[in-house]
Amino acid sequence: MYRTISIPTDAQTDTAILMIYTGGTLGMVYDHTGSHLIPFDFSQLRERVPELNRFGFELTVIAFEKPIDSSNVTPEHWLTWARIIEEHYHQYDGFVILHGTDTMAYSASATSFLLENLNKPVVFTGSQLPIGAVRTDARENLMTALEIASARDESGQPVVPEVSIYFHGLLLRGNRAKKVESVHFDAFQSENYPILAEAGVTIDYNRSLILSSLADRTFSIATQMDDRVAILKLFPGISQVMVESTLQIPGLKGLVLETYGSGNAPATDWFINTLADAIQRGIFVFNVSQCNGGRVTQGRYSTSRRLAEIGVLSGSDITTEAAVTKLMYILGKYTLTDQIRQQLTIPLRGEMS
Ligand code: ASP
């Protein structure tokens, strides 16, 4: 399924980084015709990125034989990558995951939940242009992600011991990031949480914003995700049959309800009654705003008061990407209603305020 490649570097320290290439634009080069993109052979990485030589750490690459366009990523892939990190956790000081940009924010969010008591950097990155393109952004993204994954503080501890996304000069918390751009290089933003670091001439870390080290806890991974979830985005004119049909999906366990502004939704009886019935049947409804910035405050307007009364859970300032993956993680881990409701509404990995 994947092959492990040791990349020769002039390692001067005992720091070792594992890079996992899952797929996406970054790992592509043009074929001999110059017009078709084909997967890049990672054993040639040093030739493509000669700067790697000057990094003073050991580098190993795990490259999936069939690179995955990130539109095809599923929870099974997240569990596989989490298992790879678990298997190599003690051998390596940091991890870089090369991933397509399209669903990177979902994968980084899911990974942040699956890796429990993480105390090492896991940096996702990718690129808008293939590594083989003249104006590629792949080299800079890759080199800086590696540098961040290997960064240590004065006492030898990792500087960023959490799941992050590095892209075009910005280091963002993985479960706070969103893909916001499909053409320009600045593809990711984190509207509700400040950037963890900015890479210019130097990499300036905002250390007080980075999750603190959990060195005293034992790292483990979750081994299940429950995909019986759905996302329902509200829009003016949404029909009763659409809302009812969504909530009647066989086996549905959790719903991310994308509401307006600070968590507002139609106050009409059919809408509230349909949601109340679903909650009574054991479906967890998680209220997430369609706005990228700001937060859900149920009860602020009369159009959200009734949601709180019937048991809709506030997602505060969580992104949709983090909300849907958090639901999958929590539903895969817990069975008791009170526990699920409580876990959904508290920050687990800094994904909400
Ligand atoms: N379609 C690609 C993917 O997400 C786009 C990219 O890599 O940026 O896999």
Boltz pocket constraint, residues with backbone or C-beta under 6 A from the ligand:
constraints:
  - pocket:
      binder: B
      contacts: [[A, 23], [A, 24], [A, 25], [A, 26], [A, 68], [A, 69], [A, 70], [A, 71], [A, 99], [A, 100], [A, 101], [A, 102], [A, 103], [A, 126], [A, 127], [A, 128]]
      max_distance: 6.0
